[in-house]
Amino acid sequence: KKLLEIFDNVEISKDELSLWAGYGGSKLFRDKACARSRFKTVIDFAEDNGSCSKHVKQKLRIITKSIMEKGIDKSKEYVHILLLIASHGSVCNVMKEVAIGNAYGLMTDNLEDFIKKQSLEEQIKKVLRDFRVLLIEECFHSFKMQNNTHTIAGFHNFIADKVGVIPYNDPDISSTEYMRSSICNDWKKNLDKRYFGVHYTRDRIIDHVIEQINEKKIGYQKVVEFMQKNCPKSMDKMDFLQLAIDIDTGKINEEFICWMLE
């Protein structure tokens, strides 16, 4: 419960609390005590509830360690992450896990040393895994099913193994047996083929990797170093880089992104 102690010691202004709105635009937190109560609910779930996924607990440990390393003096750098967790204090358990996952993503994105230590392969695997999760929900919505958290979780878990993502831990998950599509009688048939043929396609993967390089979630310099190291033996390294990278804009040629991923 170290993270709860950190929350107690961090100064949170009224302006910072007011940024978080509830349903209908009303204030989510009346004051810090209200935010703390919601925050504690999420922490208690992650620490004490046996149904909480193991990987979520590990992410919470990393969040705590990262914040402790920053210290109270730099609380402005992470107070919004604490409030993000607190904002999910009154939602279902699956959304609590999502909140911790999102907070973990923000913390690791802010930790430059952490990103620098990651290999290029690790960075690419992470952004593509997150992308696949996002596209599962996109695929779900294409069938025009009942739109709620538990139904989305049921759809996610049905295809998770086939697309290489972690299933959700939702005790109230909807059974796929009762999930109906308004546009397709047998939405389960060839679902993985539809996913890879329509959503997680070569072009979208390449576009997403380029986008993540631009957003610095994949190290640009790491990509350049990979190309230098794996330059065909028959070519000069500088000639190869000039083919792969636009010398004026620094933009990496899409064909070479595909070559790198292969």
Secondary structure as GFF3:
##gff-version 3
##sequence-region A 1 262
A	DSSP	alpha_helix	2	9	.	.	.	ID=ss1
A	DSSP	alpha_helix	14	18	.	.	.	ID=ss2
A	DSSP	three_ten_helix	23	25	.	.	.	ID=ss3
A	DSSP	alpha_helix	32	48	.	.	.	ID=ss4
A	DSSP	alpha_helix	54	70	.	.	.	ID=ss5
A	DSSP	three_ten_helix	72	77	.	.	.	ID=ss6
A	DSSP	alpha_helix	79	86	.	.	.	ID=ss7
A	DSSP	alpha_helix	93	110	.	.	.	ID=ss8
A	DSSP	alpha_helix	112	117	.	.	.	ID=ss9
A	DSSP	alpha_helix	120	142	.	.	.	ID=ss10
A	DSSP	alpha_helix	149	163	.	.	.	ID=ss11
A	DSSP	three_ten_helix	176	178	.	.	.	ID=ss12
A	DSSP	alpha_helix	191	194	.	.	.	ID=ss13
A	DSSP	pi_helix	195	199	.	.	.	ID=ss14
A	DSSP	alpha_helix	202	214	.	.	.	ID=ss15
A	DSSP	alpha_helix	220	229	.	.	.	ID=ss16
A	DSSP	alpha_helix	237	244	.	.	.	ID=ss17
A	DSSP	alpha_helix	254	261	.	.	.	ID=ss18
###
